[in-house]
Amino acid sequence: MECLVKILDIRETSVALNSNMRNAVFDFSEMTTSVVAVQTDVVVEGQPVVGYAFNSTGRYACGEVMRKRMIPRLLQADPESLLDPTSGLLDPELALACMMQREKPGGHTERSVAVGTIEVAIWDAVAKAQRLPLHVVLARRYRQGVVPERVPCYVGGGWYAPGKGLPELQDEIKSRLDEGYTTMKIKVGGAPLLEDLQRIDAALQVLGSPQRLAVDANAGFTPQRCREYARELAPIGLRWLEEPTDPLDYALLAELAQSYPGALATGENLFSTQDVRNLLQFGGLRAGQDILQVDIPQSYGIVQFSRTLQVLKESGWSPAQVFPHAGNLMTLSAVAGFGLGGCEAYPGVFGIFAGFADDAQVSDGMISFPIGPDERMICVGAPAYFDQAGVPQTPHDLADHRCVNLRLSTHGALYAWEFQDQDGHEIRVKVRGQTCFNTINPVMRAAKDGHGLALVPERLAAELVATGALRTCLEDYSPYFPGFHLYYPSRQRPSSAFQVVLDALRERT
């Protein structure tokens, strides 16, 4: 068979995070991360497809393991041995098996990070080769294509930093609320208990409900201090207490699960499906209450993560109890693609290693997904009109043209035509003409019949433009804007009737 996707090269580089933030265990001043690029032989829109990934934050770069073992295995493999026989595309599961050749069971950490980062980069390449978002590719493979329009999202913040006191912590939380977030996680354990309790109280003064605040000890407590914090935090009713102890200290976790009434969260420092299986068997965590936070690229990648989810399902855990560690686009894609409980966000920290796509919008603690493509309004007219009246070169030239007006149904005013110059400055023009309508379709028909120029949605006029019935002008002044987004309470299972509406509205690719 013809090889549709071949790995041409894989490159890794180490990048310093250069941050003075700290948690209960370490600061990020020396922290690095591995950035991986997987170059393929696929060309999309004249550009080679390259998949990218990085190994999250909180672990150091692991390029040596990649370069000495994992990358050579992939580059030396028969390209067809890595292909999905159905699609002819790279199969990340086969790539994972290739990288794990001659590797003993166990021995995770650095190896799991090296493998997982490359595997995620391969997934990125596969999605780009299909011209699909990664979350759609994952949903089609693992969830029959079901994709939520909104994903719950919380802020991972409240870091310790030089000069950061209670007022600065409250200012940070206020800024996140202004951005649309509703739930926050702050660090504990990096200060005395009394000081941490004061920080929690200051946070609650802004957030209100304790269920809008989680705390993270980053596994930095001694057993004695772990018990002390759990005892003091129990009456508060926090959203969850994260990593109060070493995730492999199953006995202490089981003890806490018996005594701590709220939710416990752990898992970002587990590196394999077997680690999670042991946690469930010996750690006493409670299905339906506690939270699992596996870091996907640090634990062999997406394929292995899917196997971990299957183990959780077999143990009675819901996907709603899984909140993968790390606040970046890859994590958001996994949460949406697998239908998980929620996603972490790191606004304003870690630079390029945090953040989401530009069209992901935050509202009421939820990140929405578009149900349609980006839109733009275009200025159109009949060829005969342009032959008679000429073609406007700038929006201001419209004052000399007959235009078909649209009267807004909301308040009865005439729609001011909106354009944008090359510097991004908005241009609003009130046009004149002999015809005016209160819906867009008659406006477009009037333009087609030669009554003047009209400003209409590009998608509605596409067929008439393609046939030559309408011609466009002022395209350099017609920018794209975000398309429709759908907001609804995704924590609740929609009714069958509502699901029909969702399916009808969702843009199918």
N, C-alpha and C positions, 0 to 999 in steps of 0.2 A: 504494500500500500504506500501511497505518497505521504511523506511526512509533512503535515500541515504546521506543526509547531516543533521546532528544534531549538534547544538551548545552545546559543552560540558562545556565551561567556557568562560568568558569575563573578561579580566583584564585591568586595567588602571594604569598608573603611570605618575607623573608629572616630567618634565625635565626642568631644567633652561637653557635658551639660553646663558646667561653669555656673553653679548656683550656690548661694550661701544658705538656702533653706535647710532645715533639719527636722527629723522626727525624733522618736524616743531612742533610736539606735545609732544613727549616723547622719552626717550632712552630705550634701551633693557636690562639695567642692572638688572632689577627685573622681566623681562618677562619670563614666563614659557609656556610650551605647554603640552597637554595631549597626551600620546602615548597609543594606544589601541591595544590589541591582542585578536582576536576572534578565539578560538580553536574549531575545528570541529572533527567529527568522520571519516572524509575521510582520507585515506592514499594514498599518491602518491609517488612511488619509495621508499617505505619503511619508509617515513616520514609523520607524521600527517600534514594535511593542516591547517595552521594558517594564518588568514588575519590580516594585520597590517594597521594602519592609525595614523595620528596625526592631531591636529586641526590647522594646518598652523602656521603662525607667525603673531603677531600683536594683539592677544587675549590671555588671560591667560588660564591656565589649568582649567578644569571644571569637575574634577573627582567626586566631591561630588554629583553633579546632576546625573552623570552616575550611581554611585553606589547606590544611594537612590531610583531612579525611573526607569531609562532606562534599566539597566542591569538586575535587578530582573524581569521586565516584559518579557524580552526575554527568560530568563532561566526558568521561570515558565510557559511559553506558551506551549501548545501541539505542539511538534516538527512538526507534519504533517500540522499544521495550518500555518506554515511559508514556506511551500514548493510550488514551481511551479509545478502544476500537470502534465505538459508536460515533463519537464526535470528531475523532482525529486530532483532538487537542491534548495538550499535556494533562496527565492525570496526577494531581498532587498526591494521591494515595500511593501510586506506583513510585513517584519520586521519593516519598517518605521511606518506602521499603528499600529503595536503592541506597539511600543515605545510611540506613541502619544495617547494611551488610557488614558482617564480621564484627558487630557490636554485641557485647555481652548484656544480659538483662541487668537491670539496676544501673548504677553509675550515672545518674541523671545530672542535674544542675547544669554545668557548662555545656555538656553534650546536648541536653534537651533544649537549651537556649539556641545553640548553633543550628541544630536541625530545624527547630520551630521557626526561626527567623527566615531561613531560606525557603521553607515550605510556604509561609505566608506570602513571600514575594512571588512564588510560583502561582499561587491563587490570584494575586493581583494581575499577573500577566495573562492568566486564563480569562479573567473577567474582561480585561481590555481587548483581548483578541476577539471576544464575542460582542464588544461594544455595549457591555452591560455593567451596571453597578455591581460591586461585589456582593452586597446583601441580596440582590436578586438571584445571582448565581448560586449562592448558598441556599436560599429558600427553595429554588427549583431542585436542588440535589437532595436536600434533607427535610423539606416541609411541603412538598407538593406545590411549591410556588407561592405559598401564602406569605404575604409581606404586610406587616402593620404599617399604617400611615403615621403613627406616633409611637415614640419610645420613651418611657420614663427615664429621667436623667437627673443625677444629683452631682453636686460639686465636691470634689476632693480638694480641700483647702485647709485653712486654719493651721498652716505650718508655723513652726517656731522660726524666728529670724531676728537678727540684731535690731534693737530699737522697736520691736513690735510688741506693744502692750495691748491692754483691753480696748482702748479707743480704736486702735488700728485694726484689731480683730473685728470689731463691730462695723467699721467702715468697709472692710472686705466683704462681710456678709451682706451689708446693705447694697453694695455694688452688684453682687450676684443676684439679689432679689430684683434689682432694677433690670438686669439682663434677662429675666424671665424664669430663673431657677427658683425652686421653693424649698429644697432640701439640701443640707450642707453636712459635710463631714469634717471634723477638726481633729488635730493630733492631741494625744494625751501621753503621759509617761515621760516626757522630756523636761518636766518641771516637778516640784513637790506636789503632793496630792492636793493640798489646800489651794495652791495656785491654779492647778488644773480645774478644780471645782469652781473657782472664780471665773475662769475662762468659759466653762460650760454655762454658768449663770449669765455671763455677758452675752453669749451667743443666743441663749434662749430669750433674753430681753428683746432681741431683734426678730428672731424666728417665730416666737410664740410657742407653738406646740412642741413638746419633746420628741414627737414622732417625726419632726422635720430636722432632727439633729442626730447624727451618728458620731461616734468617737473611735479613733484608731490608735492602738498602742504599738503597732508594728512589731509585735512579738518581743517587746523589750522588757517585760516584767519578770522579776524573780517570782517563784511560786508564792512567797509571802506577800509581795506587793500586788500580785495578781488578785489574790483573795481580798486584800484590803480595798482595792479599787472596785472590784465587783460588788462588795458589800455596800460601799458608799454610793455607787451608781444605780443599784437596783431600784431604789424608790423613785428615781427620776422618770423612768419610762422612756429611755432613749430609743431611737429607731433601731440601732444595733450597737453592740460593743465588738470592735474588730481586732482580731489577733491579740487577745489578752495574754497569750503565752505561745511558746514554740508550737507550731502546728503538729509536730511529731510527739508532743507530750500528751498522748491520748488519755492518760489517767487523769491529769489535771483538767483537760477539756471535758471529760466525762463528769468530773466532780462539779465543774462550773455549770454544766447543762442541768444538773440536778438541783442546784441552788440558785442560779441566776434566772429570774423570771422572764427577762427580755430576750431578744434575739442575739445570738452570737454569730460572728462572721469570721471566716478564715478561708485559706486556700491559695492565696497568691504566691506562697512559697512552697507549694506542692508542684511536682514536676512531671507527674505521670498519672495515668489512669489507675495504676496499682496503688499509688499514694492515696488517691481519693477513696479507693475501695477500702484500704486499711483505716482511713479516717472514719468512714461510715461504720465500719465493723467495730472499732475500738474506742472512738472518740466521743460517743454518746450524743452526737448532734441530733437534733429533732427535725424530722421531715415536716414541712409545712410551717416551720417557725424560723429556723436558722438559715444562714446565708452562706453560699459557696462562691469564692472569688478567684477562680483559676485565671492566671495570666496566660493567654493563648500562645503568643510566640515564645514564651519562656518554658512551655511544657509540650514541646514537639509539634505545635501548630494546630491547624484547624481540623484536620482529619482525626488526630488523636483526641481533640476536644469533643468531637462528635461521639467518640467511643466513651468518653467520660460521661457525657450526657446520658448515654444509654445505661451505664452503670447506675447513675442517679435515678433514672426512671425505674429500673428494676428494684431499687431500694425504696420506692415510694415517694421520691422527691419530684416536685414540679419544676419545670423550667423557670417558673416565676421566682424561684428561690436562688437563681443563679445570676450574679452580677459580676461579670469578668473584670479583673483588675486592669487599670490603665485608661486614661481619658483621651482617646484619639479616634480617628476615622475607622481604623481597622476594628477596634472594639465595638464601635457603634454598628458597623456592618455585621459583625457576628451577632450582636444582640438582636438586630432586626431580622437577620437571616434565619436564626434559630428560634426566634420568638421567646427571648429570655426576659428576666424580670426588670432589668434596667441597665443603664450605662453610666459610668463615671465620666466626669468632665474636669479638665484642668484649665479653665480660662485664665489667661494671663501668666502662666508659668510654663517652663520647659520649652519655650519657643516653638520651633517647627515640629517638636515631638509631642505636641498636644493640639487639640482643636478638631473641628469637624468641617464638612464641606460648606461652601458659601451659601448653598440653598437650604441647609438645615436650619430651621428656625425654632427658637426656644420660646415656649409660652406655657405658663402655669406648670412649670416643672417637667414639661414634655417636649421632646424634639419631634417636629413634624417632618413628614416626607412628602414630596410633591406628588400629586395625582395626575399631573400633566406636565408637558414640557414648558420651558421658558417661552414667553410670549413677546410680541411687539406689535405696535400699531403702525400701519404703513399708509402712505398717501397714494391714492390711486385715482385714475381717471380713464375715460374712454379714449382710444387712439384718435378718434375724430376731434375730441375736445382739445387734446394736445396739439394737433395739427392747426387748429384754429387759434388757440389762445397762447400757445407756447408752453414751455416747461419751466416751472419755478426752480431757481437755483438755491435759494435759502428759504427758511420758513417765513421770513419777513416779506418775501415776494408774494405770499398768498393774499396779501391785501389787494392785489391787482387781479385776482382770480375769483370766478364764481365757485362757491363751495357749498356743499350739502351739509347742513347743520344737524346736530343731534341734540334734542332737548332732554335733559336728565329727568328721569321720573321721580327721583328722590326729592328734589326741591324746585323743579321747573326751570332752572337756569340752563342756558346754552352751554354745551361742552366746549371748554377752551382747549384747543388742540395742543398737545404736549410733544415737544421735541427736545433734543439734547445736542450741544455742539461737541467738537472734538475734545474739549477740555472737561467735559462732563457737566457743564453748566446747563441748567434747565431753560428752555425757551417755551413760553406759553403764548399762543396766538389766538385771538378771537377773530374768527373768519366771518365773512358775509356771503349771502347768497339768497336766491329766491325760493329755495325749498328747505324744509325742516321737518324732521320726523322724530318720534320718541322711541323708536327701536332701531337696531342696527341693520337689519335685513333690507328694509325699504331704502335706507341710506345707500347701501351698496348697489341696489338695483337702479337707483336714480343716477349714480355715477356711471354705471354701465350704459344707461340710456343717453348719456351725454349731457346731463344737467349740471355738471360741475365736478370738482374734485371732492373726495371723501377720505376721511381718516378711519380705517377699519382694522379689525384684528387680522393679522397676516394669514392665520390658518383658515379663516372664513373666506378670504379672497383668493386663496391659493389656486383653486381650480380655474377661476375666471382669468387669473394672471397667466396660468399655464396655457390656456387656450388662446390667449391674445385679446380676449374681450375687455380686459383692463390692463393698463400699464402702470408701473410704479414710478415715483419720483421722490426726491429728498431722502433716499435710503441711508445716506451718510448721517442723517439727523434722526434716525429712527432706531433707538437702542432697544435691546432686549430687557425684559424685566421678569422677575420670578413668576412662574405660573401658579396655578391653583394648588393650595395645600388644604388638606382635610384634617379637622380637629374633632376628636371624639374621645370618650373615656376608654382607652384601650385596655385598662385593667379589667374591664368587664367584657365578658364574651358577648359579641353582638348577636341580636336575634337573626333568624334566617332571612327575614324580610330586609333588615338593615344590611346584611351581608350581600344581598342581591344589589342593593344600591351601591355599596362599596365596590363591588366587582364591575359595575357599570361605569362608575366614575374613574376608576383607576386606569391610568395609561398603561396599556399592554404593549410590551415590546416583543 
